[in-house]
Amino acid sequence: MESKKRKFIIDHFGCKTQIGEEWVLTSIANSSTVSAEEFWNVFSGDAENYFDIWKSEDENKLSLTLDNTIRKQIERELGV
């Protein structure tokens, strides 16, 4: 997976826990609402391989559900 796609998923789906003074990535969530413009700047024709995509009530936002296989793959790669 391209690093910009992985970064987008971590930024918008990453669940972090404070350990001491640091925030540590502990898991990847299944769904999120994101800026449509930001999303389409990272993903293009292959977006359906990663997400189920719905328009939200706000026209500038998308509701995304991350593919479970992709989520598990990223968690394995990151060791979370």
CORWOPE-V566560 format. One record per residue. N is the residue number from 1. RES is the residue in one small letter. SS is DSSP state (hx for helix, st for strand, lp for the rest). D_CENTER is the distance of its C-alpha to the mean C-alpha in Angstrom with 1 decimal. Layout:
n = [N | N]
res = [RES | RES]
ss = [SS | SS]
d_center = [D_CENTER | D_CENTER]
This chain:
n = [1 | 2 | 3 | 4 | 5 | 6 | 7 | 8 | 9 | 10 | 11 | 12 | 13 | 14 | 15 | 16 | 17 | 18 | 19 | 20 | 21 | 22 | 23 | 24 | 25 | 26 | 27 | 28 | 29 | 30 | 31 | 32 | 33 | 34 | 35 | 36 | 37 | 38 | 39 | 40 | 41 | 42 | 43 | 44 | 45 | 46 | 47 | 48 | 49 | 50 | 51 | 52 | 53 | 54 | 55 | 56 | 57 | 58 | 59 | 60 | 61 | 62 | 63 | 64 | 65 | 66 | 67 | 68 | 69 | 70 | 71 | 72 | 73 | 74 | 75 | 76 | 77 | 78 | 79 | 80]
res = [m | e | s | k | k | r | k | f | i | i | d | h | f | g | c | k | t | q | i | g | e | e | w | v | l | t | s | i | a | n | s | s | t | v | s | a | e | e | f | w | n | v | f | s | g | d | a | e | n | y | f | d | i | w | k | s | e | d | e | n | k | l | s | l | t | l | d | n | t | i | r | k | q | i | e | r | e | l | g | v]
ss = [lp | lp | hx | hx | hx | hx | hx | hx | hx | hx | hx | hx | hx | st | st | st | st | st | st | lp | lp | st | st | st | st | st | st | st | lp | lp | st | st | st | st | st | hx | hx | hx | hx | hx | hx | hx | lp | lp | lp | lp | hx | hx | hx | lp | st | st | st | st | st | lp | lp | lp | lp | lp | st | st | st | st | st | st | lp | hx | hx | hx | hx | hx | hx | hx | hx | hx | hx | hx | lp | lp]
d_center = [12.6 | 13.0 | 12.3 | 10.9 | 8.2 | 7.5 | 7.9 | 5.6 | 2.6 | 5.4 | 6.5 | 4.6 | 4.0 | 6.9 | 10.2 | 13.2 | 16.9 | 19.8 | 22.1 | 25.2 | 24.3 | 20.9 | 17.4 | 16.1 | 12.7 | 13.8 | 11.0 | 7.5 | 7.5 | 8.0 | 7.6 | 7.2 | 9.4 | 8.9 | 11.8 | 12.9 | 14.6 | 11.8 | 9.7 | 12.9 | 13.8 | 11.1 | 11.2 | 14.6 | 16.6 | 14.4 | 11.4 | 13.0 | 12.7 | 9.0 | 8.8 | 11.6 | 11.9 | 14.4 | 16.0 | 16.2 | 19.5 | 18.8 | 19.2 | 17.0 | 13.9 | 11.9 | 10.9 | 8.2 | 8.5 | 6.6 | 9.7 | 11.3 | 12.7 | 9.7 | 8.3 | 11.9 | 12.3 | 9.9 | 11.5 | 14.8 | 14.4 | 13.7 | 16.3 | 14.6]
